[in-house]
């Protein structure tokens, strides 16, 4: 009986802790673009996959970052999802559909305790229009290429204004 009472106290205490969100950072989305950059893709034979690097170059690189909510009292809840692509710096608008999305050297990065790494993009839509020198309106709806036998393509979608 003593053990049952102790177990009940643990359950009630645990449930109360789950409702305490004072130690949590809320989910956030950041969008930016940088001119004079480009995405370089290098094949890594050891991992049989591509490695993506953003370096100095002649294009404009767009980065969409979604940081999920994180709580100090939760282990392994860190999760960041990042979509990166490039376009010609001279463009004032762009539209890539289906297999053309590969022309943007785009990739999706899933980072965190339970994340699975960097994904190539299979197909979809990436379009944008320049609003001003410091702003772009961008619409993305793409499919990832599965990396593991138990995976299906994941749809990455967002409509955001990117700020320099």
N, C-alpha and C positions, 0 to 999 in steps of 0.2 A: 504494500500500500504506500509505503514511504517512497518507493521508486516511481510509482504512478504520479504522486504529487509533484515530485521533482521534475518528471517529464512534462507535466502540464505547465509548470512554471517556465521551463525552457521554451515550450511552444509559444506561450503567450508573450514572452520576452522577445522571441524571434520575430513574431508577427508585428509587434510594436516597432521594432527596429526597421522593418521593411517600409513602414509608413513615414519614417523620418527622412525627409528629403532636403534638410537644411545643409547637408554636406555634399549636395549634388550640383554639378555644373550642367546647365541645360544643353540640349542639342543645339548645334550651330551650323550655319552654312556660310562659307566664304567663297567669293568668286573674284578672280583677278586675271589680268592679262599683262604680258610683258613683251615689248617689241625688242628686236635684236637678239632673239633666242631661237633655238630649234631643238627638236627631239631627235636624238641619235639612238639608233637601235643596233645592238650588238648581240650576235648569237653566242650563247654560252653552251659549249659542247658538254660540259660536265653535268649541267642540269637539263640539257636538251630543251632550252627555252631562251627567249629573248630577254635582254636586259635593256631597260629604257633609261636614258639620261637626258636631262635638259641642260644644254650648253649654249654658249654664245653662238649666234648664227644670224641668218638673214630673214627669219620669219617672226610671226607673233605667236606666242604660246599662251593658251588659255588653260586655267586650272580651276576646277570646281572641287571644293572640299566640304564634305559633310562629316562633322564630328558628332558622334552619337553622345547622348547624355552619359555622364560619368559620375559615380558616387565614390566618396572616399572609403565607405565601409563595404564596398563590393570588390571582390577580386576578379581580375580579368574581364572587366566590363568596358575597357578601353576599346573603341572601334572607330576608325576613320576610313571613310570611303572617298577615293579621289579619282576624278576623271580628268585626263590631260590630253590636249590636242593642239595642232598648229595649223596656221593658215599663212598665206602670203601677206607680208606686211602692207603691200599696196592695196589690198582688197578693202572695199567699203561694204561689201556684203558677200556672203558665200552660202552655198547649198551643196552638200554631199549626200547622196542617197545610195542605198544598197551597198554594193561592194566598193563604191567610191570613197566610203568613209576611211578606208585604209590609206588613202592619199594624205590624210591628216596626221599620220603616224600616231593615232590615238591609242590610249591604253587605259585600263581601269585598275586601280590599286585598292585592295582590301587589306587594311592593316589593323591588327589588334590581337587579343588573346586567342580568339577562335577564328581568325582570318586565314585566308588561303593564298594570299600573295597577289601577284600581278597577272592580269588577264588581257589577252589580246581581244580585239573587237572583230566580230564576224561581219556584221552588216547593220543597216539602220539609217538614221537621219541625223545630220549635224548641219544646222543652218544658223546664220546670224546676220545682223545688220548693225552697222555702226550708227550710234545715236549722236555721238559727239567725239571729240578727240580723246576723251577719257572714259567713254562708255560704249558697250556693245550689248545688244539684246540677243541672247543665244537660246536656241531650242535644241535639245538633244534627246534622242530615243534610239538607243543602240542595243545590240545583243552581244554578250561576251562569248568567247570560245571556251567551252568547258575544259578544265585541266585534269579532272579525275573521272573515272568511270561512273561514279555515283552522282555526278552533277548533270544539270541541264543548263542550257544557256540562260543567263540572267539578263533581264531588261534593265538598263540604266536610263532613267528619264528625268529630265528637269527642264524648266524654263526659268531663266535667270537673267538679270542684268549684271554684266561683268564690269568691274571698275579697275582702272589702271592704278 
